[in-house]
Amino acid sequence: MFRLLFISWSLFFFACNTSVEKKKLNNTFSTIPLSYAKRFAIKKFTDYTVLELLGNKNNAEVTASFVLYNKIKPVYHKEAWYIKTPVRRVASMSSIYTTMLQKLHCEYTIVAIDNVDYYNNPEIRKRVKENQVLELSRGPRVEIEKTLALNPDLFLTFGMGNPKTDVDEKLLQSNIPIAISIDHLEETPLARAEWIKFFACFFNKERLGDSLFSVIEKRYRALKEIAQRNTVKPTVLTEIKYGDAWYVPSGKSYVANLIKDAGGIYFWKDDEKVGSTALTFETVYARAKDCDFWINQYNVNTKKELLSYDERYGLFKAFQNGNLYNNNRIQNSGGYSNFWETGINHPDDVLADLIKIFAPGLMPEHEFVYYKKIE
């Protein structure tokens, strides 16, 4: 009897320990390394993937978690967002995201977009015209009732990294899975392009996402090395006055890093902020009146048109020397540039254009993809 009791208790403790070990095993994960992006993380568990948003740049605080699973819904965290993959019906609230999905060969999943006026893509415009894809935000706000009626498998939108504050309360209360992208908060071109790995997870296409980014990264780095051969570093001014302020990209911004990588010297390179800084015309002129090149003048197509906004633009050296270049070589009938639709996903092409502008001898065979000279 004693022997039987001993064996029974031994089996009981063995089973308990095995259960504990199994639980520990199921809670282990590996973090997928990212090369440039700092605003999201990918954690791979045995049966599911967790995407974490890091909306606060000052610390590693996770501001939102998206749990992606294929079959059985796991138990992760009560505040996490659970999304079944692969996603089949997507509301894409930015042309940037739509381009990402197309690169991943998932364009067929798009059932709604924000506003077709922002699109150059002929296929998307055609599908909207034929009512195969709905528009959910013709105005400044998303049409909530229309979105609820559509009931997509995923509502893919932008914000600052917290769905509770980024998304309409009524939409939050629905059963529609919501995912936020904060790629616009990244500081470098390759960091923004690496977000294709984030989008790939929703379609179980992580390998394709890695492969696509690897090609872009390799070419971008090679072009950056070419740009460093230029011994003459031209000074560069960007943007034009909007309303009463001239919003110049800050020194840690996406645009500032592009100019640096292309071999240019940006006037506000020492500004430690990210995003943009509002300045007066007088402040910009005092510092950049002798700039070698002037790029990114919104939707301007001619010098005459630029002067119609403010005749003082003609005082800049770059204007007088004919060194004006705008990133609207391709634009739709509404004047919206293809740059904002696909350029974020192809920073290598943007970099090649800028090198061609700053040092044409380094890229003699390159044809402009996004930029054109303003005459």
C-alpha positions in Angstrom: 0.0 0.0 0.0 2.8 2.4 0.9 4.6 1.6 -2.4 1.4 2.3 -4.3 0.9 5.6 -2.5 4.5 6.6 -3.2 4.2 5.9 -6.9 0.8 7.8 -7.1 2.3 10.9 -5.4 5.4 10.7 -7.6 3.2 10.6 -10.7 1.2 13.5 -9.4 4.2 15.7 -8.8 5.7 14.7 -12.2 2.5 15.7 -14.0 2.3 19.0 -12.1 5.9 19.8 -13.0 5.4 18.8 -16.6 2.3 21.1 -16.7 4.3 24.0 -15.3 7.1 23.4 -17.8 4.6 23.3 -20.7 3.1 26.5 -19.5 6.5 28.1 -19.4 7.3 26.8 -22.8 4.1 28.3 -24.2 4.9 31.7 -22.7 8.4 31.9 -24.2 9.0 34.0 -27.2 11.7 35.3 -29.5 12.0 38.9 -30.5 12.5 39.4 -34.2 15.5 41.8 -34.7 14.8 45.1 -36.6 17.7 47.0 -38.2 16.3 50.5 -38.3 12.7 50.9 -37.1 12.4 51.9 -33.5 8.6 52.4 -33.1 7.5 48.8 -33.2 8.6 45.3 -32.1 7.7 41.8 -33.2 7.5 38.9 -30.7 7.1 35.4 -32.0 5.4 32.9 -29.7 4.8 29.3 -30.5 1.2 29.7 -31.8 0.9 33.5 -32.3 2.7 36.8 -33.0 2.6 40.0 -31.0 3.2 43.3 -32.6 4.0 46.1 -30.1 3.8 49.8 -30.7 6.3 52.0 -29.0 4.5 55.3 -29.2 6.7 57.2 -26.7 10.1 57.9 -28.1 11.5 58.8 -24.7 11.2 55.3 -23.3 10.4 51.7 -24.3 6.8 52.0 -23.2 4.4 49.7 -25.1 1.5 51.9 -26.0 -0.5 49.1 -27.9 -0.2 45.4 -28.6 -1.7 43.5 -31.4 -2.0 39.7 -31.0 -2.1 37.9 -34.4 -3.2 34.3 -34.4 -4.2 31.7 -37.0 -6.6 29.3 -35.3 -7.1 29.4 -31.6 -7.3 32.8 -29.9 -4.6 32.9 -27.2 -4.7 34.6 -23.8 -2.1 37.3 -23.8 -3.3 40.6 -22.2 -6.8 41.9 -21.5 -5.9 45.3 -23.2 -4.4 43.8 -26.3 -6.1 43.8 -29.7 -6.7 40.3 -31.2 -6.6 39.9 -34.9 -7.1 36.6 -36.8 -4.7 36.1 -39.7 -4.3 36.0 -42.6 -6.5 39.1 -42.9 -8.8 39.0 -45.9 -10.8 42.3 -45.9 -8.8 45.4 -45.1 -9.8 49.1 -44.7 -6.6 50.9 -45.6 -6.6 54.5 -44.3 -3.5 55.7 -46.1 -2.2 55.3 -49.6 1.2 54.4 -48.0 -0.4 51.3 -46.4 -2.1 50.4 -49.7 1.3 50.5 -51.4 2.7 48.3 -48.7 -0.1 45.8 -49.3 0.5 45.8 -53.0 4.2 45.1 -52.5 3.2 42.1 -50.4 0.8 41.0 -53.2 -2.2 41.5 -50.9 -4.0 44.3 -52.8 -6.9 42.0 -53.4 -7.7 42.3 -49.6 -8.4 46.0 -49.8 -12.1 46.7 -49.5 -11.9 50.4 -48.4 -9.6 53.4 -48.5 -9.5 56.9 -47.1 -9.9 59.2 -50.1 -9.3 58.3 -53.7 -8.2 61.9 -54.5 -4.9 61.1 -52.8 -4.2 58.1 -55.2 -2.3 58.0 -58.4 -2.7 54.2 -58.6 -4.9 53.4 -61.6 -6.1 50.1 -60.3 -7.3 51.5 -57.0 -9.0 54.4 -58.8 -10.7 52.0 -61.1 -11.9 49.8 -58.3 -13.3 52.8 -56.4 -15.1 53.9 -59.6 -16.6 50.5 -60.0 -17.7 50.4 -56.3 -15.4 47.4 -55.5 -13.5 49.6 -53.0 -15.3 52.1 -50.8 -14.1 55.5 -49.6 -14.5 56.0 -45.9 -13.2 59.6 -45.4 -14.0 62.0 -48.2 -13.8 64.7 -45.6 -11.5 65.2 -42.6 -13.2 62.4 -40.5 -13.9 58.8 -41.2 -17.5 57.9 -41.9 -18.2 55.7 -39.0 -21.6 54.3 -40.0 -20.2 53.3 -43.4 -17.3 51.6 -41.8 -19.5 49.7 -39.3 -21.7 48.5 -42.2 -18.6 47.4 -44.2 -17.3 45.5 -41.1 -13.8 44.8 -42.4 -11.5 42.2 -40.9 -8.9 44.9 -40.2 -9.1 48.7 -40.0 -5.6 49.9 -40.7 -5.0 53.5 -39.7 -2.5 56.0 -38.4 -2.1 57.9 -35.1 0.4 58.3 -32.3 0.4 54.7 -31.1 -2.7 54.3 -28.9 -6.0 53.1 -30.4 -7.9 54.5 -27.5 -6.9 58.0 -28.4 -6.2 57.6 -32.1 -9.6 56.1 -33.1 -13.2 57.3 -32.9 -14.9 55.9 -29.7 -17.8 54.4 -31.6 -15.4 52.5 -33.9 -13.5 51.4 -30.8 -16.7 49.9 -29.3 -17.4 47.9 -32.5 -15.9 44.4 -33.1 -13.8 45.6 -35.9 -10.1 44.8 -35.3 -8.0 48.0 -35.4 -4.3 48.4 -36.0 -2.3 51.6 -35.8 0.7 52.4 -37.8 3.2 55.0 -36.5 5.7 54.7 -39.3 5.5 58.5 -39.7 7.2 58.9 -36.3 10.4 57.1 -37.5 13.4 59.3 -38.2 15.2 57.7 -41.1 14.1 56.5 -44.6 15.1 52.9 -44.0 13.3 52.9 -40.7 10.1 53.9 -42.4 10.6 51.4 -45.2 11.2 48.6 -42.6 7.6 48.9 -41.6 6.7 46.6 -44.4 7.7 43.8 -41.9 4.9 45.1 -39.6 2.3 44.9 -42.3 3.5 41.5 -43.5 2.6 39.9 -40.2 -1.1 40.5 -40.8 -1.0 38.3 -43.9 1.5 35.6 -42.7 4.0 36.9 -45.2 7.0 37.7 -42.9 9.5 36.1 -45.3 8.3 38.2 -48.2 8.4 41.3 -46.1 12.0 40.6 -45.0 13.0 39.9 -48.6 11.5 43.1 -50.0 13.1 45.2 -47.4 16.5 43.6 -47.9 16.5 44.6 -51.5 15.7 48.2 -50.7 18.2 48.3 -47.9 21.0 46.9 -50.0 20.4 49.4 -52.8 20.0 52.4 -50.4 23.3 51.7 -48.7 25.1 51.3 -52.0 23.7 54.6 -53.2 24.6 56.3 -49.9 28.2 55.2 -50.5 28.1 56.7 -54.0 26.9 60.0 -52.6 29.8 60.2 -50.2 32.2 60.4 -53.1 31.1 64.0 -53.8 33.7 66.3 -52.3 31.5 69.4 -52.7 28.6 69.3 -50.3 25.8 71.6 -51.5 23.5 73.4 -49.1 19.8 72.5 -49.3 16.6 74.3 -48.5 13.2 72.6 -48.4 9.4 73.5 -48.5 7.7 76.8 -48.9 5.7 79.0 -46.6 2.2 77.6 -45.7 -0.1 80.3 -44.3 2.0 82.5 -42.0 4.6 79.9 -41.2 7.4 78.1 -43.1 7.5 74.6 -41.7 11.0 73.3 -42.2 11.8 69.6 -41.5 13.7 69.3 -38.1 17.2 68.0 -37.9 16.3 64.5 -36.9 13.5 64.2 -39.5 13.1 61.8 -42.4 13.8 64.5 -44.9 16.9 65.8 -43.1 18.3 62.3 -43.1 17.6 61.9 -46.8 19.5 65.1 -47.6 22.4 64.0 -45.5 22.6 60.5 -47.1 22.4 62.2 -50.5 25.5 64.3 -49.8 23.8 67.6 -49.0 24.1 70.0 -46.1 20.8 70.8 -44.6 20.5 74.2 -42.9 18.6 72.9 -39.9 20.7 69.7 -39.5 21.6 70.7 -35.9 18.0 70.9 -34.8 17.5 68.0 -32.4 13.8 67.7 -32.9 11.8 65.3 -35.0 9.0 66.4 -37.4 9.0 70.0 -38.4 9.7 73.5 -37.0 7.5 76.5 -37.8 9.6 79.6 -38.8 8.9 83.0 -40.3 9.8 83.8 -43.9 12.4 86.3 -42.6 14.1 83.7 -40.5 14.4 81.2 -43.3 15.6 83.9 -45.8 18.2 85.2 -43.4 19.7 81.7 -43.0 19.1 80.1 -46.4 19.0 82.9 -49.0 22.3 81.6 -50.6 21.2 77.9 -50.7 22.6 75.9 -53.6 19.4 73.8 -54.1 15.8 74.2 -53.1 13.5 71.1 -53.1 10.0 70.0 -52.2 7.8 73.0 -52.9 4.5 71.2 -52.4 2.4 71.1 -55.6 4.3 73.9 -57.5 5.0 73.2 -61.1 6.6 76.4 -62.5 8.7 79.3 -61.3 5.8 81.6 -62.2 3.5 79.7 -60.0 5.9 79.8 -57.1 6.2 83.6 -57.4 2.4 83.8 -57.4 2.4 82.6 -53.8 5.1 85.1 -52.7 7.3 87.3 -55.0 10.0 87.2 -52.3 10.8 83.6 -53.3 12.6 85.1 -56.3 15.2 86.5 -54.0 16.7 83.1 -53.1 20.0 82.1 -54.9 18.6 78.7 -55.9 15.7 80.4 -57.6 17.9 82.7 -59.5 20.3 79.9 -60.5 17.5 77.6 -61.6 18.2 75.0 -59.0 14.6 74.3 -58.0 13.4 70.7 -57.9 10.0 69.4 -56.7 9.0 65.8 -55.8 5.8 65.9 -58.0 7.1 64.5 -61.3 4.1 62.2 -61.3 0.8 63.6 -60.1 -2.9 62.9 -60.6 -5.5 65.2 -62.0 -6.0 66.7 -58.5 -2.3 67.6 -58.2 -1.5 65.0 -55.6 2.1 63.7 -56.0 2.9 60.0 -56.4 5.8 60.7 -54.0 3.6 60.6 -50.9 1.9 57.4 -52.1 5.0 55.3 -53.0 8.1 57.2 -52.1 8.1 56.2 -48.5 8.2 52.6 -49.6 11.0 53.3 -52.1 13.6 55.5 -50.3 16.3 54.1 -52.6 14.6 55.7 -55.6 14.2 59.0 -53.7 17.8 58.9 -52.7 18.9 58.2 -56.3 16.9 61.3 -57.4 18.5 63.5 -54.8 22.0 62.4 -55.7 21.2 63.1 -59.3 20.2 66.6 -58.3 23.1 67.4 -56.0 25.8 65.7 -58.0 24.6 64.6 -61.4 28.0 63.3 -62.4 27.7 60.6 -59.9 24.4 59.3 -61.4 24.8 59.9 -65.1 22.4 57.2 -66.2 19.7 57.7 -63.6 16.3 58.9 -64.8 14.2 60.8 -62.2 11.5 58.8 -60.5 9.9 61.3 -58.2 11.6 64.7 -58.9 11.6 67.2 -61.7 13.2 70.5 -62.3 11.0 73.6 -61.9 11.4 75.9 -64.9 
